[in-house]
Amino acid sequence: MNGVSLIMAILEHLGDNDQHIISQIHNINNLYLECLKSAETPNLKNMIIQGFMMNFFYDQGTTIMSLKNYQAFD
C-alpha cells in the first residue's frame, strides 16, 4: 500500500503533461496490476483503481495501450 500511495503522491505533485511520467505509465500500470492481485481490502483495491484513473488523466491513449498489452483492459 505504501508504494501505491507514494506513486499517487508523486503524480499529484508533478501535475499533468509531464513527459517523464507519461513514459512510465506502462511500468506504473504493471505495479498497480501486481498490487491488485494481492490486494485484500476494499480500501486498497479502491486506491489502486484511483491510481489507474490518474494514469488515464495523464495520458488516456498510453494507459489504454498499456492495459491492453497486459491483457488487463477488460
C-alpha positions as CSV (number, residue, x, y, z in Angstrom):
1,M,0.0,0.0,0.0
2,N,2.9,2.4,0.7
3,G,4.2,2.1,-2.9
4,V,0.8,2.9,-4.3
5,S,0.4,5.9,-2.0
6,L,3.9,7.1,-2.9
7,I,3.3,6.9,-6.7
8,M,0.0,8.7,-6.4
9,A,1.5,11.5,-4.3
10,I,4.3,11.9,-6.8
11,L,1.8,12.1,-9.7
12,E,-0.3,14.7,-7.8
13,H,2.8,16.8,-7.1
14,L,4.1,16.8,-10.6
15,G,0.9,17.7,-12.3
16,D,-0.3,16.8,-15.8
17,N,1.6,16.7,-19.1
18,D,5.0,15.6,-17.5
19,Q,6.5,13.6,-20.3
20,H,8.7,11.6,-18.0
21,I,5.7,10.4,-16.1
22,I,3.8,9.6,-19.3
23,S,6.7,7.5,-20.4
24,Q,6.5,5.5,-17.2
25,I,2.7,4.8,-17.3
26,H,3.3,1.3,-18.6
27,N,5.6,0.5,-15.6
28,I,3.3,2.1,-13.1
29,N,0.3,0.1,-14.5
30,N,2.4,-3.1,-14.1
31,L,3.0,-2.2,-10.4
32,Y,-0.7,-1.5,-9.9
33,L,-1.7,-4.8,-11.5
34,E,0.7,-6.7,-9.3
35,C,-0.6,-4.9,-6.2
36,L,-4.2,-5.6,-7.3
37,K,-3.6,-9.3,-7.5
38,S,-2.7,-9.4,-3.8
39,A,-4.9,-6.7,-2.5
40,E,-7.2,-8.0,0.2
41,T,-9.0,-4.9,1.5
42,P,-11.6,-2.9,-0.4
43,N,-9.7,0.3,0.6
44,L,-6.5,-0.9,-1.1
45,K,-8.4,-2.0,-4.2
46,N,-10.1,1.4,-4.4
47,M,-6.7,3.2,-4.0
48,I,-5.2,1.1,-6.9
49,I,-8.2,1.9,-9.1
50,Q,-7.7,5.6,-8.3
51,G,-4.1,5.1,-9.5
52,F,-5.3,3.8,-12.8
53,M,-7.7,6.7,-13.1
54,M,-4.9,9.1,-12.5
55,N,-2.9,7.4,-15.4
56,F,-6.0,8.0,-17.6
57,F,-5.8,11.6,-16.7
58,Y,-2.2,11.9,-17.6
59,D,-2.5,10.1,-21.0
60,Q,-5.5,8.2,-21.9
61,G,-4.1,6.6,-25.0
62,T,-0.9,5.4,-23.3
63,T,-2.9,4.0,-20.4
64,I,-5.3,2.1,-22.7
65,M,-2.5,0.7,-24.8
66,S,-0.6,-0.3,-21.7
67,L,-3.6,-2.1,-20.1
68,K,-4.3,-3.9,-23.5
69,N,-0.6,-5.0,-23.6
70,Y,-1.0,-6.5,-20.1
71,Q,-4.3,-8.1,-21.3
72,A,-5.9,-6.3,-18.3
73,F,-8.1,-3.8,-20.0
74,D,-11.3,-5.8,-19.6
